[in-house]
Amino acid sequence: MDLADLAFLDSPAGIAALGVGTAYDDSAHARATAGDAAAVDPLKAVTALRKALPLLDAPAASAVLTQVRLRRRARPRLGDLVDDLLLTEDGLEQATRTVVADQRARRYADSGATHVADLGCGLGLDSAAFARAGLRVTAVERDPLVAALARRNLAALGHADLVTVAEGDITDEQVLTAALADADAAYGDPARRDPATQHDGRSVRVTDPESWSPPWSWVVALAARVPRTAAKVAPGVDHALIPDGGCGTWTSVDGQLVEAELAWPALARDGFRRSAVVIRGGVAFPSIEWCSLDLADEEPSPIGAVGAWLLEPDDAVIRSGLVSHVASRVEGRLLDPRVAYVTTDADIDVGPLAARFRVEQPLPYDLDALRAALVARGVGHVVVKKRAIGADPDDVRRRLRLPAAPGSAVVILTRIGDARWAFVCDVASGRS
Ligand SMILES: C[S@@+](CC[C@H](N)C(=O)[O-])C[C@H]1O[C@@H](n2cnc3c(N)ncnc32)[C@H](O)[C@@H]1O
């Protein structure tokens, strides 16, 4: 995508072509779902689009179909907003999920913020959420094409009155001063990809916070200037980066850990240090939020033998270091102090904070012994899960070579001390 593509896609001819391309793509996917696997074919799509619109040249057709494909891919994360967006591969990769952006924006609004500087706004998905929460936004983006797309997207979403998008480098003091002039809050979402290093057509992830753009030390300096500051970070972020008096929040959506956010005290909730937010069912369902005081002050979880139930905490709970809270909430214990499986004697539902499995048979892990146990139980189909053990679940399932049988089971492989264990669990109990 370049600025010429953007100008075309935003013109009446481009909008009409997007409509035709989308209708073709919807019908191709419907045919594929009905069994015609060959219906979704990029070459057929180009031919169909150019047949329907003979004046469309090949680059324009390709730009239209790229948008159609990106919108389809974006819909599960961004929802129906995608119909109004123009996207790039990298921009979509880095865009905040709508449900998460809306939660954050509400927190900014609840903190008393009225005007947020969104510094490094990308395609504008966080800016849009701030505007939906009624906040004014000054957004800044360094990449000229991405800035133009953000401006166009925010206008298409109806936020032009609340949001202004400037093109510029926020590490330039003049640009930053201008962006902060009317703002009483700031938000950063440093780029954690290096556009100069590509792999499989996508820019490569950067893990060192000082190599993010802007670097983490810049975000820390920003927070010293604007107390109401938070930043989206990689879920694997070091807990030591949680600001003094601030809060780290790890969020999962439908079982997938999607982001972490570090907030300075003015945006932290009631002095909580770490929080796991577990969202299920997309935007339609309410989220579950669970906060904890700093674990350093707390008693470690008891350790003990496996009980009737095994609980597998959600990744947001694990990455936020709140597994011991699941254990204490269910009066359970850990099997091993370093492994995130909680066990209980009673069945206690903690909702989506942890999936629960009824333990049918614990046994020291040995493939032949496990196979014999499963065959004896009439199990022909297994789901293998594992933690802290160097086994590949798909490989284990294949090597079990179970004969056809009507029964199903979940097999959980883990380590207790130095010993490897397998737990055969009832498949019907695993809920998350
Ligand atoms: C992770 S993306 C933001 C995504 C955005 N929050 C969203 O949900 O759509 C980070 C953006 O920051 C921009 N960026 C990186 N360094 C910058 C800088 N020094 N000045 C301005 N923008 C910058 C990148 O070009 C990229 O588009």
The ligand as an SDF file (V2000), in Angstrom:
LIG
                    3D

 27 29  0  0  0  0  0  0  0  0999 V2000
    2.1880   -0.6000   17.9350 C   0  0  0  0  0  0  0  0  0  0  0  0
    1.8790    0.6190   16.7740 S   0  0  0  0  0  0  0  0  0  0  0  0
    0.4720    1.4460   17.4240 C   0  0  0  0  0  0  0  0  0  0  0  0
   -0.8060    0.7150   17.2190 C   0  0  0  0  0  0  0  0  0  0  0  0
   -2.0170    1.4440   17.7300 C   0  0  0  0  0  0  0  0  0  0  0  0
   -2.0140    1.5770   19.1570 N   0  0  0  0  0  0  0  0  0  0  0  0
   -3.3020    0.7720   17.2860 C   0  0  0  0  0  0  0  0  0  0  0  0
   -3.9380    0.0870   18.0840 O   0  0  0  0  0  0  0  0  0  0  0  0
   -3.6570    0.9160   16.1020 O   0  0  0  0  0  0  0  0  0  0  0  0
    3.1710    1.7310   17.0620 C   0  0  0  0  0  0  0  0  0  0  0  0
    3.2780    2.8680   16.0610 C   0  0  0  0  0  0  0  0  0  0  0  0
    4.2170    3.8100   16.5680 O   0  0  0  0  0  0  0  0  0  0  0  0
    4.8500    4.4090   15.4770 C   0  0  0  0  0  0  0  0  0  0  0  0
    6.1220    4.9780   15.9650 N   0  0  0  0  0  0  0  0  0  0  0  0
    7.2350    4.3310   16.3460 C   0  0  0  0  0  0  0  0  0  0  0  0
    8.1810    5.1920   16.7300 N   0  0  0  0  0  0  0  0  0  0  0  0
    7.6490    6.4400   16.5760 C   0  0  0  0  0  0  0  0  0  0  0  0
    8.1470    7.7310   16.7940 C   0  0  0  0  0  0  0  0  0  0  0  0
    9.3870    7.9390   17.2540 N   0  0  0  0  0  0  0  0  0  0  0  0
    7.3320    8.7780   16.5320 N   0  0  0  0  0  0  0  0  0  0  0  0
    6.0730    8.5850   16.0830 C   0  0  0  0  0  0  0  0  0  0  0  0
    5.5650    7.3630   15.8410 N   0  0  0  0  0  0  0  0  0  0  0  0
    6.3230    6.2920   16.0960 C   0  0  0  0  0  0  0  0  0  0  0  0
    5.0580    3.2670   14.4940 C   0  0  0  0  0  0  0  0  0  0  0  0
    5.2270    3.7790   13.1640 O   0  0  0  0  0  0  0  0  0  0  0  0
    3.7780    2.4540   14.6830 C   0  0  0  0  0  0  0  0  0  0  0  0
    2.8300    2.7870   13.7270 O   0  0  0  0  0  0  0  0  0  0  0  0
  1  2  1  0
  2  3  1  0
  2 10  1  0
  3  4  1  0
  4  5  1  0
  5  6  1  0
  5  7  1  0
  7  8  2  0
  7  9  1  0
 10 11  1  0
 11 12  1  0
 11 26  1  0
 12 13  1  0
 13 14  1  0
 13 24  1  0
 14 15  1  0
 14 23  1  0
 15 16  2  0
 16 17  1  0
 17 18  1  0
 17 23  2  0
 18 19  1  0
 18 20  2  0
 20 21  1  0
 21 22  2  0
 22 23  1  0
 24 25  1  0
 24 26  1  0
 26 27  1  0
M  CHG  2   2   1   9  -1
M  END
$$$$
